[in-house]
Amino acid sequence: MPQRHSKNNNDLAFFTYDEKRKLGYGTQRERLGKDSIKPFDACCLCLKPFIDPLCCQKGHVFCKECIFECLLAQKKDIKRKLAAHTAQQKQEKDEEEEKLMLQKARELDAFDQQNHGAVPQYSDRSHARDKNGFHGANSVKVTSYEEEALRNMKAFWLPSATPEAPAKSEAPSTDTICPEGKEKLRLKTLFPIYLTEYNNEHKKPQSLESSYICPSCKVTFTNTLSLVAISTCGHVFCKKCSDKFLAVDKVCLACNRECKERNLICLEKGGTGFAGHGDRLEATDFKHVGSGSGLGLVRPAART
């Protein structure tokens, strides 16, 4: 009687497609939830609701205290790297001068031996000289340069005498960078932004949650909207009002201050440490099923 394949489809010597999917083989895709996306009113550094927000020219928003601490830490690090680079240059210069002095001493010794007939004394009685000018294994070199070379000789087969490559540090850049966009950032390029808060009479006064609206169309700001800030006055509008009014009239709708097209900064959307930036909210992960992973020994779950 032939065996039924539906009852004995798990006794094969290899994994079927359905078994691989149950074991997590291949690329797994999952839609990221709300907890993985940074809110539009959160600082890019502390991931908390920003206080006294400052925005860079690329649209990244930070708390005033957070970005000041970040730039100050970068300046301290740059100062430390500059001091290390200066010390390294001084050390290299001293080593080069020492090599020149040893070379000059070697030339003087060679000149003295050539002109005054100085003959080095050797302990080898046989006076057997090889083709390289050495008198044997017991011969001793007398010049200061050769003594220094013998004293500092490195042996790669001895751990204590293994030569070490000097760690060279390149000249560090003196520019501070944006912690989010990795571009050059200076303190004077930051500008404050002002969000229009929605005042609801029925809202509890002790509520910690605050909602912001567009000053023009009164729509509530969410992560689904693209926001635009004006670098001259700091007011924030939705992308629709910015393209329809600000880009055409060249005037802020909240304070009537003139603005140019280059002053319209699109606020960047971001994710937390569990998600990347951009509009593609999909996480991928690759898992391999093999003898060493332990997943091959897991019995596939029954289909429900």
C-alpha positions in Angstrom: 0.0 0.0 0.0 1.5 3.3 -1.0 2.4 5.7 1.7 0.4 8.9 1.9 2.6 11.9 1.3 0.5 14.2 3.5 1.2 12.1 6.6 4.8 11.4 6.0 6.1 14.7 4.4 8.6 15.3 7.3 10.8 12.2 7.0 12.8 13.5 4.1 16.6 13.9 4.2 16.3 17.6 3.4 14.1 20.5 4.5 11.1 21.4 2.4 10.2 25.0 1.7 7.4 25.0 4.3 9.8 23.6 6.9 12.4 26.2 6.2 9.9 29.0 6.6 8.8 27.6 10.0 12.4 27.3 11.2 13.1 31.0 10.2 15.3 30.2 7.2 16.2 33.0 4.8 15.2 36.7 5.0 12.5 37.5 7.4 10.5 40.7 6.8 8.5 42.5 9.4 6.6 45.8 9.4 8.1 48.1 12.1 5.7 49.4 14.7 5.2 52.8 16.3 7.8 52.1 19.0 10.6 51.8 16.5 10.0 55.2 14.9 11.2 58.4 16.5 8.4 61.0 17.1 8.8 64.2 15.2 9.0 66.2 18.4 11.8 64.1 19.9 15.5 65.0 20.1 17.8 63.0 17.9 20.3 62.5 20.7 18.3 61.8 23.9 15.1 60.5 22.0 13.0 62.5 24.5 10.6 65.4 23.8 12.9 68.3 22.9 13.4 71.3 25.2 14.4 74.5 23.5 14.8 72.8 20.1 17.6 73.7 17.7 17.7 72.6 14.1 20.6 72.3 11.7 20.6 73.1 8.0 19.9 69.4 7.1 16.7 69.3 9.2 17.9 67.4 12.3 16.4 68.7 15.5 18.2 68.5 18.9 17.6 69.8 22.4 19.7 72.9 23.1 21.5 71.2 26.0 22.1 68.0 24.2 23.7 69.5 21.1 25.8 71.9 23.2 27.2 69.0 25.2 27.8 67.1 22.0 29.7 69.9 20.3 31.7 70.6 23.5 32.7 66.9 23.8 33.8 67.0 20.1 36.0 70.1 20.7 37.6 68.4 23.7 38.3 65.3 21.6 39.8 67.4 18.8 42.0 69.2 21.2 43.3 65.9 22.6 44.0 64.5 19.2 45.8 67.7 18.2 48.0 67.4 21.3 48.8 63.7 20.5 49.6 64.6 16.9 51.9 67.4 17.9 53.8 65.1 20.4 54.1 62.5 17.7 55.6 65.0 15.2 58.1 66.2 17.9 59.1 62.6 18.6 59.6 61.8 14.9 61.7 65.0 14.6 63.9 63.9 17.6 64.4 60.4 16.1 65.4 61.9 12.8 67.9 64.1 14.4 69.3 61.2 16.4 69.7 59.1 13.2 71.5 62.0 11.6 73.9 62.3 14.5 74.6 58.5 14.5 75.2 58.6 10.8 77.6 61.5 11.2 79.4 59.7 14.0 79.7 56.6 11.8 81.2 58.6 8.9 83.7 60.3 11.3 84.8 56.8 12.6 85.2 55.6 9.1 87.2 58.7 8.2 89.4 58.4 11.2 90.2 54.7 10.6 91.0 55.4 6.9 93.3 58.3 7.6 95.1 57.3 10.8 95.4 53.6 10.1 93.3 52.5 13.1 93.0 48.8 13.1 90.2 47.3 15.2 91.2 44.7 17.8 89.6 41.3 17.6 89.7 38.3 20.0 89.9 35.8 17.2 93.4 34.4 17.1 93.1 32.7 13.7 92.5 36.1 12.0 90.2 34.3 9.6 88.4 36.9 7.6 85.3 36.1 5.5 84.2 37.8 2.4 82.0 40.3 4.3 84.9 41.5 6.4 84.1 39.8 9.7 86.7 37.9 11.7 84.5 35.1 13.0 81.7 34.5 15.5 83.8 36.0 18.4 84.5 39.3 16.6 83.2 42.5 18.1 82.4 45.7 16.2 83.8 48.9 17.7 82.0 51.7 16.0 79.3 53.5 18.1 76.7 53.1 15.3 77.2 49.4 15.2 77.1 49.1 19.0 73.8 51.0 19.1 72.4 48.7 16.4 73.4 45.6 18.3 71.9 47.0 21.5 68.6 47.8 19.8 68.5 44.7 17.7 65.0 43.1 17.5 64.3 39.4 17.2 61.0 38.3 15.8 61.2 34.9 17.3 61.4 36.2 20.9 58.2 37.7 22.3 60.1 40.2 24.5 62.2 41.4 21.5 59.5 41.5 18.8 59.6 44.8 16.9 56.6 46.9 17.2 55.2 49.2 14.5 54.9 52.8 15.8 51.3 53.9 16.0 51.0 57.0 13.8 48.1 59.3 14.2 47.0 61.5 11.3 46.3 65.2 11.6 42.7 65.3 13.0 40.1 67.5 11.4 39.2 70.6 13.4 35.6 70.7 12.2 32.7 69.5 14.5 30.2 67.2 12.7 26.5 66.7 13.1 25.9 63.5 15.2 22.9 62.6 13.0 23.9 63.5 9.4 27.7 63.3 9.7 28.2 66.6 7.9 30.1 69.6 9.2 28.2 71.5 11.9 28.9 74.8 13.5 27.2 76.4 16.4 26.2 79.5 14.5 24.4 77.5 11.8 21.9 76.2 14.3 18.6 78.0 14.5 15.7 77.6 17.0 12.3 76.3 15.8 8.9 77.2 17.3 6.0 74.7 17.1 2.5 76.0 17.4 0.8 74.2 20.3 -2.8 73.2 20.1 -4.8 74.8 22.9 -7.8 72.7 23.8 -10.2 74.0 26.4 -11.4 70.5 27.3 -7.9 69.2 27.7 -6.7 68.5 31.2 -4.2 71.2 32.3 -1.9 68.7 34.0 -1.5 66.5 30.9 2.1 66.0 29.8 1.2 65.2 26.2 1.2 68.2 23.9 0.0 68.3 20.3 1.2 70.7 17.7 -0.6 72.1 14.7 0.3 73.9 11.5 -0.2 77.7 11.9 -1.8 77.9 8.4 -4.2 74.9 7.9 -4.5 73.9 11.6 -3.8 70.2 10.9 -2.3 68.2 13.7 1.3 67.2 13.3 2.1 63.5 13.2 4.9 61.3 12.0 3.0 60.8 8.7 3.3 64.5 7.7 6.4 66.1 6.2 7.3 69.3 8.1 9.1 72.4 6.9 10.9 74.9 9.2 11.9 78.4 8.2 15.5 79.2 9.2 15.0 82.9 9.5 12.1 82.9 12.1 11.9 79.2 13.1 8.2 78.6 12.5 7.2 75.1 11.4 4.6 74.4 8.7 3.4 71.3 7.0 4.8 70.5 3.6 1.5 71.2 1.8 1.3 74.7 3.1 4.9 75.3 2.5 4.7 74.4 -1.2 1.4 76.2 -1.7 2.1 79.5 0.2 5.6 79.9 1.5 7.4 78.9 -1.7 5.2 81.3 -3.7 4.7 84.3 -1.5 8.2 84.2 0.1 6.6 85.4 3.4 6.1 83.6 6.7 2.4 83.1 7.4 2.9 83.4 11.2 5.0 86.5 11.6 5.0 88.1 8.0 8.8 87.9 7.9 10.4 87.5 4.5 12.0 84.2 3.6 13.6 82.8 0.6 13.5 79.3 -0.9 16.8 78.4 0.6 15.5 79.2 4.1 12.9 76.4 3.9 14.4 73.4 5.7 12.6 70.1 5.6 12.7 68.3 9.0 14.2 64.9 8.7 12.3 61.8 9.9 14.3 59.4 11.9 14.2 56.1 13.8 15.4 55.0 17.2 18.3 52.6 17.7 16.1 49.7 16.4 15.3 51.3 13.0 17.1 53.1 10.3 16.1 56.4 8.7 13.9 56.9 5.7 10.4 56.1 4.6 10.9 52.4 4.1 9.6 51.0 7.4 10.5 47.4 6.9 13.1 45.4 8.9 14.9 42.4 7.3 16.9 39.7 9.0 18.6 36.6 7.5 18.8 33.3 9.4 20.7 30.2 8.2 19.6 26.7 9.1 22.5 24.4 9.5 24.0 21.7 11.7 25.9 24.3 13.8 23.0 26.7 14.4 20.9 24.2 16.3 17.8 25.2 14.4 18.0 22.1 12.2 17.1 20.0 15.3 13.9 21.9 16.0 10.8 20.1 15.0 8.6 22.2 12.7 5.5 23.5 14.4 2.2 22.0 13.3 0.2 24.2 10.9 -2.9 25.6 12.5 
